[in-house]
Amino acid sequence: MRSWRRPFPGRRSSQTGFSLLEVLAAFTILTMMVAVVYGILFVSRKTQRSHEKKLEQYTLIRSGLDRLERDLSMAYLSLNEDQILPDKRTYFKAHNDIGGTTLAFSTFSHVRTSRNAKEADNCAVEYSFMDDPDRAGAFLLRRRETRRLENKPAAEIPGNTLGLIPGVSQLMVEFYDKQNDQWVDEWDSTVDEGRMNKLPDQIKIHLVVDNGTGVPVHFHTMVFPKVKDAINLIPSGTTSGTYMSGSSSTSKSSNSTRTSTSKTTSRVLTPSGRK
Protein backbone atom coordinates (compact mmCIF):
# COMPACT_ATOMS: atom_id res chain seq x y z
CA MET A 1 0.00 0.00 0.00
CA ARG A 2 1.36 3.42 -1.18
CA SER A 3 1.76 6.24 1.27
CA TRP A 4 1.59 9.99 0.32
CA ARG A 5 3.80 12.47 2.03
CA ARG A 6 2.85 16.09 2.42
CA PRO A 7 5.65 18.43 1.34
CA PHE A 8 7.29 20.55 3.93
CA PRO A 9 5.91 24.05 4.30
CA GLY A 10 7.82 26.58 2.12
CA ARG A 11 9.21 23.91 -0.25
CA ARG A 12 7.91 23.97 -3.85
CA SER A 13 7.07 20.70 -5.47
CA SER A 14 8.85 19.87 -8.71
CA GLN A 15 5.51 19.46 -10.49
CA THR A 16 4.13 22.93 -9.67
CA GLY A 17 4.38 25.94 -12.18
CA PHE A 18 4.44 29.77 -12.02
CA SER A 19 1.57 31.50 -10.44
CA LEU A 20 -0.59 33.97 -12.35
CA LEU A 21 0.88 36.86 -10.43
CA GLU A 22 4.41 35.88 -11.44
CA VAL A 23 3.43 35.58 -15.10
CA LEU A 24 1.79 39.01 -15.06
CA ALA A 25 4.84 40.58 -13.42
CA ALA A 26 7.22 39.06 -16.00
CA PHE A 27 4.99 40.16 -18.88
CA THR A 28 4.82 43.68 -17.48
CA ILE A 29 8.62 43.91 -17.22
CA LEU A 30 9.04 42.57 -20.76
CA THR A 31 6.51 45.07 -22.11
CA MET A 32 8.31 47.95 -20.41
CA MET A 33 11.66 46.88 -21.86
CA VAL A 34 10.19 46.62 -25.39
CA ALA A 35 8.58 50.05 -25.01
CA VAL A 36 11.88 51.59 -23.92
CA VAL A 37 13.78 50.02 -26.83
CA TYR A 38 11.08 51.09 -29.32
CA GLY A 39 11.15 54.65 -27.96
CA ILE A 40 14.92 54.84 -28.39
CA LEU A 41 14.70 53.51 -31.95
CA PHE A 42 11.83 55.90 -32.79
CA VAL A 43 13.74 58.95 -31.50
CA SER A 44 16.89 57.85 -33.34
CA ARG A 45 15.01 57.42 -36.62
CA LYS A 46 13.29 60.78 -36.18
CA THR A 47 16.62 62.49 -35.53
CA GLN A 48 18.13 60.78 -38.56
CA ARG A 49 15.32 61.99 -40.82
CA SER A 50 15.67 65.51 -39.45
CA HIS A 51 19.40 65.52 -40.17
CA GLU A 52 18.80 64.15 -43.67
CA LYS A 53 16.30 66.94 -44.42
CA LYS A 54 18.72 69.54 -43.07
CA LEU A 55 21.59 68.12 -45.10
CA GLU A 56 19.52 68.11 -48.29
CA GLN A 57 18.27 71.66 -47.70
CA TYR A 58 21.72 73.02 -46.84
CA THR A 59 23.12 71.41 -49.98
CA LEU A 60 20.50 73.18 -52.10
CA ILE A 61 21.12 76.47 -50.31
CA ARG A 62 24.87 76.24 -50.75
CA SER A 63 24.69 75.34 -54.44
CA GLY A 64 22.05 78.03 -55.09
CA LEU A 65 24.06 80.76 -53.38
CA ASP A 66 27.21 79.66 -55.20
CA ARG A 67 25.38 79.93 -58.52
CA LEU A 68 24.01 83.38 -57.62
CA GLU A 69 27.42 84.64 -56.49
CA ARG A 70 29.08 83.33 -59.66
CA ASP A 71 26.51 84.99 -61.90
CA LEU A 72 26.75 88.33 -60.10
CA SER A 73 30.54 88.36 -59.97
CA MET A 74 30.71 87.84 -63.76
CA ALA A 75 27.99 90.34 -64.66
CA TYR A 76 28.94 92.84 -67.35
CA LEU A 77 27.64 95.66 -69.56
CA SER A 78 28.67 96.54 -73.11
CA LEU A 79 28.50 99.68 -75.25
CA ASN A 80 28.99 97.68 -78.43
CA GLU A 81 25.35 97.99 -79.47
CA ASP A 82 22.85 100.60 -80.56
CA GLN A 83 22.16 102.64 -77.41
CA ILE A 84 19.00 104.16 -78.95
CA LEU A 85 17.03 100.90 -78.86
CA PRO A 86 14.69 100.58 -75.84
CA ASP A 87 15.67 96.96 -75.10
CA LYS A 88 19.40 96.58 -74.51
CA ARG A 89 21.26 93.35 -75.04
CA THR A 90 23.26 93.88 -71.84
CA TYR A 91 21.74 95.31 -68.68
CA PHE A 92 21.56 95.03 -64.89
CA LYS A 93 18.15 95.40 -63.24
CA ALA A 94 17.09 94.75 -59.66
CA HIS A 95 13.63 95.54 -58.28
CA ASN A 96 11.68 94.74 -55.12
CA ASP A 97 8.90 92.18 -55.42
CA ILE A 98 6.91 89.77 -53.27
CA GLY A 99 9.49 87.53 -51.66
CA GLY A 100 12.39 89.95 -52.00
CA THR A 101 14.60 91.28 -54.78
CA THR A 102 14.26 90.06 -58.36
CA LEU A 103 17.38 90.22 -60.52
CA ALA A 104 17.88 90.32 -64.29
CA PHE A 105 21.30 90.93 -65.83
CA SER A 106 23.78 89.87 -68.48
CA THR A 107 26.75 87.80 -67.42
CA PHE A 108 29.72 85.79 -68.70
CA SER A 109 28.85 82.76 -66.54
CA HIS A 110 27.22 80.60 -69.21
CA VAL A 111 28.58 77.05 -69.27
CA ARG A 112 28.38 75.11 -72.51
CA THR A 113 27.27 71.53 -71.97
CA SER A 114 28.34 70.34 -75.42
CA ARG A 115 31.74 70.72 -77.03
CA ASN A 116 30.32 71.66 -80.44
CA ALA A 117 27.51 73.85 -79.13
CA LYS A 118 27.23 77.12 -81.02
CA GLU A 119 27.03 79.18 -77.85
CA ALA A 120 29.08 81.95 -76.34
CA ASP A 121 30.14 82.50 -72.74
CA ASN A 122 27.67 85.35 -72.24
CA CYS A 123 23.99 85.01 -71.46
CA ALA A 124 21.14 86.76 -69.65
CA VAL A 125 19.90 85.37 -66.35
CA GLU A 126 16.90 86.19 -64.20
CA TYR A 127 16.24 85.33 -60.55
CA SER A 128 12.59 85.42 -59.51
CA PHE A 129 10.14 83.77 -57.08
CA MET A 130 7.25 81.37 -57.30
CA ASP A 131 5.10 79.69 -54.65
CA ASP A 132 6.77 76.65 -53.12
CA PRO A 133 4.50 73.64 -53.79
CA ASP A 134 5.85 71.76 -50.74
CA ARG A 135 5.83 74.56 -48.16
CA ALA A 136 2.81 76.79 -47.61
CA GLY A 137 3.68 80.47 -47.36
CA ALA A 138 7.21 79.99 -48.70
CA PHE A 139 8.77 80.70 -52.09
CA LEU A 140 10.94 78.81 -54.53
CA LEU A 141 13.88 80.81 -55.88
CA ARG A 142 14.24 79.98 -59.57
CA ARG A 143 16.85 80.87 -62.19
CA ARG A 144 16.11 81.43 -65.86
CA GLU A 145 18.90 81.60 -68.43
CA THR A 146 18.81 82.62 -72.08
CA ARG A 147 21.59 81.22 -74.22
CA ARG A 148 21.83 84.26 -76.47
CA LEU A 149 21.44 88.02 -76.19
CA GLU A 150 18.91 89.92 -78.26
CA ASN A 151 17.39 93.41 -78.37
CA LYS A 152 14.08 92.22 -76.94
CA PRO A 153 12.63 91.45 -73.49
CA ALA A 154 14.21 88.40 -71.87
CA ALA A 155 10.79 86.74 -71.54
CA GLU A 156 10.55 86.59 -75.34
CA ILE A 157 13.93 84.89 -75.73
CA PRO A 158 14.00 81.06 -75.42
CA GLY A 159 15.67 79.87 -72.23
CA ASN A 160 15.84 77.27 -69.49
CA THR A 161 14.31 77.62 -66.02
CA LEU A 162 15.69 75.82 -62.96
CA GLY A 163 14.43 75.80 -59.37
CA LEU A 164 17.35 76.54 -57.04
CA ILE A 165 16.38 77.06 -53.40
CA PRO A 166 13.03 75.93 -51.89
CA GLY A 167 11.53 77.24 -48.68
CA VAL A 168 12.67 80.85 -49.16
CA SER A 169 11.04 83.38 -46.85
CA GLN A 170 12.85 86.42 -48.18
CA LEU A 171 15.82 87.36 -50.37
CA MET A 172 17.12 90.87 -49.73
CA VAL A 173 19.83 92.27 -52.01
CA GLU A 174 21.49 95.65 -51.54
CA PHE A 175 23.85 97.48 -53.90
CA TYR A 176 26.60 99.93 -53.03
CA ASP A 177 26.51 103.14 -55.04
CA LYS A 178 30.10 104.39 -54.85
CA GLN A 179 29.32 107.71 -56.51
CA ASN A 180 26.75 108.66 -53.85
CA ASP A 181 28.36 106.59 -51.08
CA GLN A 182 25.17 104.79 -50.09
CA TRP A 183 23.49 101.38 -50.16
CA VAL A 184 20.35 101.08 -52.31
CA ASP A 185 17.86 98.25 -52.71
CA GLU A 186 17.14 98.78 -56.44
CA TRP A 187 19.35 99.22 -59.51
CA ASP A 188 18.70 99.78 -63.21
CA SER A 189 21.61 100.39 -65.56
CA THR A 190 19.31 101.44 -68.41
CA VAL A 191 17.41 104.40 -66.91
CA ASP A 192 18.85 105.39 -63.51
CA GLU A 193 20.67 108.69 -63.42
CA GLY A 194 24.29 108.25 -62.37
CA ARG A 195 24.06 104.46 -62.84
CA MET A 196 23.71 104.35 -66.60
CA ASN A 197 25.94 101.61 -68.00
CA LYS A 198 27.46 100.97 -64.57
CA LEU A 199 27.42 98.06 -62.15
CA PRO A 200 27.41 98.35 -58.35
CA ASP A 201 30.80 98.14 -56.67
CA GLN A 202 29.54 95.73 -54.00
CA ILE A 203 26.46 93.54 -53.64
CA LYS A 204 25.16 92.41 -50.25
CA ILE A 205 22.91 89.33 -50.10
CA HIS A 206 20.70 88.34 -47.16
CA LEU A 207 18.74 85.09 -47.54
CA VAL A 208 16.11 83.85 -45.06
CA VAL A 209 15.17 80.24 -45.73
CA ASP A 210 13.72 77.17 -44.03
CA ASN A 211 16.44 74.78 -42.81
CA GLY A 212 14.32 71.74 -43.71
CA THR A 213 12.61 71.33 -40.33
CA GLY A 214 10.48 74.47 -40.28
CA VAL A 215 13.07 76.68 -38.57
CA PRO A 216 14.15 79.82 -40.50
CA VAL A 217 17.89 80.44 -40.84
CA HIS A 218 19.76 83.49 -42.15
CA PHE A 219 22.60 83.52 -44.68
CA HIS A 220 24.75 86.55 -45.50
CA THR A 221 27.32 86.99 -48.26
CA MET A 222 29.06 89.69 -50.29
CA VAL A 223 29.75 89.78 -54.04
CA PHE A 224 32.22 92.03 -55.87
CA PRO A 225 31.60 92.28 -59.63
CA LYS A 226 34.80 91.93 -61.61
CA VAL A 227 33.80 94.36 -64.41
CA LYS A 228 32.09 97.45 -63.02
CA ASP A 229 32.20 99.79 -66.03
CA ALA A 230 30.66 99.00 -69.39
CA ILE A 231 32.95 97.35 -71.94
CA ASN A 232 33.67 99.77 -74.78
CA LEU A 233 34.75 98.18 -78.07
CA ILE A 234 33.71 101.21 -80.17
CA PRO A 235 36.57 103.07 -81.93
CA SER A 236 37.31 106.49 -80.49
CA GLY A 237 35.69 109.41 -82.28
CA THR A 238 32.56 107.47 -83.27
CA THR A 239 29.21 106.93 -81.59
CA SER A 240 27.50 103.61 -81.09
CA GLY A 241 24.87 104.38 -83.72
CA THR A 242 27.28 105.43 -86.45
CA TYR A 243 29.57 102.55 -85.57
CA MET A 244 26.81 99.96 -85.88
CA SER A 245 25.32 101.53 -89.00
CA GLY A 246 28.68 102.00 -90.64
CA SER A 247 29.83 98.46 -90.20
CA SER A 248 29.22 97.62 -93.87
CA SER A 249 31.26 100.56 -95.14
CA THR A 250 34.01 99.68 -92.68
CA SER A 251 34.09 96.11 -93.94
CA LYS A 252 34.23 97.32 -97.54
CA SER A 253 37.14 99.63 -96.80
CA SER A 254 38.96 96.87 -94.95
CA ASN A 255 38.42 94.51 -97.90
CA SER A 256 39.85 97.07 -100.31
CA THR A 257 42.80 97.60 -98.00
CA ARG A 258 43.48 93.88 -97.90
CA THR A 259 43.20 93.73 -101.72
CA SER A 260 45.68 96.53 -102.27
CA THR A 261 48.00 95.05 -99.70
CA SER A 262 47.93 91.67 -101.39
CA LYS A 263 49.03 93.26 -104.68
CA THR A 264 52.03 94.95 -103.06
CA THR A 265 55.29 93.02 -103.17
CA SER A 266 58.11 93.41 -100.74
CA ARG A 267 61.81 92.69 -100.98
CA VAL A 268 63.63 91.22 -98.02
CA LEU A 269 67.40 91.31 -98.24
CA THR A 270 69.56 88.83 -96.44
CA PRO A 271 72.96 89.82 -95.01
CA SER A 272 74.55 88.49 -98.21
CA GLY A 273 72.49 90.89 -100.28
CA ARG A 274 70.38 88.21 -101.95
CA LYS A 275 66.62 88.17 -102.00
Secondary structure, 3 states (H helix, E strand, C coil): CCCCCCCCCCCCCCCCCCCHHHHHHHHHHHHHHHHHHHHHHHHHHHHHHHHHHHHHHHHHHHHHHHHHHHHHHCECCECCCCCCCCCCCCCEEEEEECCEEEEEEEECCCCCCCCCCCCCCCEEEEEEEEECCCCCCCEEEEEEEECCCCCCCHHHCCEEEEEEEEEEEEEEEEEEECCCCEEECCEECCCCCCCCCECCCCEEEEEEEECCCCCEEEEEEEECCCCCECECCCCCCCCHHHHHHCHHHHHHHHHHHHHHHHHCCCCCCCCCCCC
